């Protein structure tokens, strides 16, 4: 009903009763045309067939427990699923994607009469809808949402060694920012990376790159702070790492590494505080600074920005399976001189407009946001986020 309702432009659904046979939920049907039961397999001529009944009366022998509360039926759960599908399609229509959403709905249920579909067919249509939603509403890079509230945050080490959590809310700094979430971090690491949830507990984690070029894992707790985990020793030695998020499409965040010879490598996350299968994915990157972009073009796949030594920033579109869509960089029409803008960060959506942005720290210590246009380029707007990021702050996690 939810799919057909959207296809036909209906406002909603109405059911005349949700508990028409509530009192006889578990009764055995008797007689030729019984009215004393809720359901029989033979259909309407021999029982009510469940019509109009979305709840069962509590029955301890049937469902267990000790509290006599209504028990929702599988029918109600299916209605709920359909309404959630309808809500997503309606949301897409509001984002100008109504034609695409209606095509998905029509492909699944062309008419009311054509309603027999397998679970696999329904799942395939939901996967298409999910892709459309991701393309239209890319979420904040989850690896940057350190307090799990849906906003891109930042993490930095102050010159006095405090680990500072900069929370954001509705496109601006949270009034409480920054908060101290650790001490003694000065000279502890040469680089801090935010790869995402690498231990598969649903919370974004932190990697600290040691002076000997190994990595310490710090597992997040969704409050902007971390608990030390294992060390990724010398067997996992990266020269110039970056964090692309889930680049190979397996649901776990990955790591990229640019070597001195210009080759580019990727390692897949295992979901168990480690990475594996380090493999080459390109060459000729000697003159580039690499920044994980998230889904910059809103096609449901993570991308990468690369800044050439002349300052030009290029978009490299990921194919969702650990490689490139075309392998060619696309000039994003942004020029950021390495001397004037020494630091590039890729925190995702900083302005809360659903589009990937880029944050930079210039040579004077100003932090600036270049707002994305949702197509892998820039809107032309730049927002200043503060100053002192080259004096008060010694390391910014990315």
C-alpha positions, 0 to 999 in steps of 0.5 A: 500500500505504501508503494502504490500510494506514492505511485498514485499520489495518495495522501495516506491510508485509512483503516476502519479498525485495527482491533476488530477481532481483538477479543477472539485473537486466539480462538479456534474457528468453528462452523461453515462461515465462522465469525468467532475467530480471527483467521483461517487459511481457507480465507474469507468464506471460513473466517475473518482472514485477519482483515482489519486486525493489526493487534492480538490480545496478550496470551502468555502461553503464546507469546510469553512475558508477564505484562498483558499488552497488545501484541502487534501483528506481522501485518502491522509490521509490514504496513510500517515497512511500507509507510517507511518506504513511502516516507523516503519516496515522499522525501525524495519528491521534495528534493526534486527526485519524484520522477526517479522515486516513482519509477522505482515504485512502478517497477516494483508494483505497476498496478494494484493487481500486480502485487505478488512480489518476492522478498528479493524483488522488494529488497532490490527495489529498496536497494534502488531507493537507498541509492537514490537517497544517498545520492540526494542526501549524503550524510556527514562523513561518519568518521568525522561525527565524533559525538554521533549527533549527525554533525561533522566535528573536529579534533586537535591537539593544543600546544600545551598537549590538551586533546581538544574536541570541537563539536559542531551543530547546525553548521556552526561550532557548538557553544561548548567547543572546544572541550578537553578530552585528553591531556599529554598529547603534545609530541605524542604523535606526528599525525592524527587520522580519523578513519571511522569505525574500525572496531565495528562498534558503531562509534568513530575511532582515532589513529595516532601515527607514531614517530617510528611510523607505526599506529596506535588505535584509539577507540571512540565512545561517541562523546568526542573522547577515546580509549586506547586500543591496540597498536598497529606495529611495524607490519603496517607502515604507511608513509603518507596516509589519508582517510577515504572512509569506506572506499571499497564498499564493504561497509568498513573504513579503509586507509590510503597510502601515498609512497615516495615513489608516487604509487598510491595504495589502499588497505581495507578495514577488517572491522576488528581494529586493523587493516588488511590487503594493502594493494596498489591502486595507482601511480604518478601521485608524487606531486599530489596532496591527497584528501579523503572527500567522502561522497563529493558528487553524491553518487553513493560512492566515496571520492578523493580530492588531490591537490597538485603542486601548482595548487590546483585541486582535482576530484577523483571519483571512486567506483565504490569497490576500491578503485576509480570511476574513470581514473582521471582527475577532474579539475574542480576549479579551486586553486590553493597554493601550498605555500599560502594554504599549507593544510587541507582537511576533508571533514565532510559537510561543515555547513549542514547543507548536505554537501561535502565541503573542504576545510583549509588552514592558511599560512596565517592560521585562519581556518576556512571552509570552501563550500561544496556544490554537491557535484564535486565542485564548489559553490564559490562561498568561503566561510571563516571558522576561526584563527590561531590554528597554526600557533595555539593548535599543533595538530589537527586530526583529519 
